[in-house]
Amino acid sequence: MNRQILLKSRPVGMPTEDNFEITETPEPEIKKEGEVILEARVISVDPYLRGRMNDAKSYVPPFQIDEPISGGMVAKVLDSNDPDLQAGDFVLGRLPWIERQTAKTEGLTKVDDSLAPLGYYLGILGMPGLTAYFGLLDIGRPEAGETVVVSGGAGAVGSVVGQIAKIKGCHVVGIAGSDEKVRYMIDELHFDQGINYHKTSEMKQTLDVVCPYGVDVYFDNVGGEISDAVLSFMNIGARIIICGQIALYNATQQPVGPRIQPTLLTRRALMQGFLVGDYASRYEEGTHTLSKWLKQGKLTYKQTVVQGFENLPETFLGLFKGENIGKYLVEI
Ligand SMILES: NC(=O)c1ccc[n+]([C@@H]2O[C@H](COP(=O)([O-])OP(=O)(O)OC[C@H]3O[C@@H](n4cnc5c(N)ncnc54)[C@H](OP(=O)(O)O)[C@@H]3O)[C@@H](O)[C@H]2O)c1
């Protein structure tokens, strides 16, 4: 039995399992040159998939109803009609959520499971790692001694952001949603301070204590009220990377926040939106440096792995409940 996961209906607000459907699909065949048969091995669940479930214009087209969801996947080649790929190879691609499928080899990248666990190519050595690397270094430009705050600090992107900021000699404060995550950020990632935003009723008072010299770089993964609080601590010349706004992805009304322009003006601060895809021509540089830091033990990385293709929808929903530490993945 070969299975696929379709978008059954467009979510309004928080998605539910009813928005997805698992159906059977025929076993794949190779029909043309340059095609392979792939078997899904590790599939990434990512917050940006939520945006693609809306029928709205964005930087990627929306998913279609009754069509498979697609996203980052590492798959095993079962059969190949391309001289560059052999049965048994592993490839990384943006692929539909189908257990076994025919795919064009164009757009697939061969990955080596002897160099790193397969899930790392969807995490620290893949899109989230590159997001942390280019977002922080290109827009944040952290300097030794500066204070860097990262929200979503225990997640796939945030955990790498804070560690790179430590490599650069910064004072690092991570914000996350549980005591376990705060312990992880401090004990394993070596951030200087961690805040559990669920337990902090007065965010500004807490930030005042953990950022006594203000904030020079804010890597924003979540938006909403957490970011409203951080933004009032920005120093003159601060840099704010708008990477993600997960706190707002399920909003059904346009959220109203503080008017930020006076703060940006008086602090002469830079606030810039960031999309990792804009850095495609430099991915090799990013992956090379991240692999080197991993090998040198300067970076560590965690994955939360759920077993079973049928658990993809539930795992995706778990991102909005903060179920993951590090990269959230489904292994098949
Ligand atoms: N711009 C780009 O190119 C780019 C690329 C990759 C990712 N992103 C964005 O970066 C962010 C992090 O992505 P990721 O892949 O690393 O995900 P992640 O942090 O591994 O997982 C999502 C985390 O978000 C937190 N969260 C969920 N709902 C929240 C809420 N209402 N308020 C505050 N935190 C909430 C949860 O952690 P807690 O327990 O801490 O709440 C959850 O574990 C996302 O916003 C994503 O869209 C952007």
The ligand as a Gaussian input file, in Angstrom:
#p B3LYP/6-31G(d) Opt

LIG

0 1
 N       12.424000      33.504000       6.798000
 C       12.887000      32.320000       6.495000
 O       13.548000      32.104000       5.472000
 C       12.600000      31.207000       7.463000
 C       13.196000      29.946000       7.312000
 C       12.940000      28.956000       8.285000
 C       12.094000      29.256000       9.345000
 N       11.516000      30.467000       9.420000
 C       10.654000      30.834000      10.546000
 O       11.444000      30.756000      11.713000
 C       10.636000      30.361000      12.812000
 C       11.233000      29.132000      13.464000
 O       11.172000      28.059000      12.550000
 P       11.716000      26.613000      12.944000
 O       11.662000      25.779000      11.744000
 O       13.000000      26.785000      13.674000
 O       10.590000      26.124000      13.952000
 P       10.825000      25.636000      15.465000
 O       11.283000      26.824000      16.251000
 O       11.673000      24.424000      15.468000
 O        9.378000      25.194000      15.898000
 C        8.375000      26.120000      16.113000
 C        8.396000      26.620000      17.577000
 O        7.693000      27.852000      17.633000
 C        7.249000      28.052000      18.957000
 N        5.890000      28.591000      18.941000
 C        4.781000      28.008000      18.474000
 N        3.707000      28.825000      18.643000
 C        4.186000      29.932000      19.262000
 C        3.585000      31.147000      19.731000
 N        2.264000      31.383000      19.577000
 N        4.359000      32.057000      20.322000
 C        5.681000      31.859000      20.476000
 N        6.326000      30.738000      20.059000
 C        5.575000      29.800000      19.462000
 C        7.262000      26.686000      19.659000
 O        8.284000      26.702000      20.643000
 P        8.001000      27.279000      22.141000
 O        7.783000      26.074000      22.996000
 O        9.256000      27.998000      22.439000
 O        6.791000      28.154000      22.070000
 C        7.651000      25.719000      18.548000
 O        8.417000      24.646000      19.019000
 C        9.233000      30.151000      12.272000
 O        8.480000      31.311000      12.482000
 C        9.472000      29.936000      10.790000
 O        8.352000      30.278000      10.013000
 C       11.748000      31.437000       8.509000

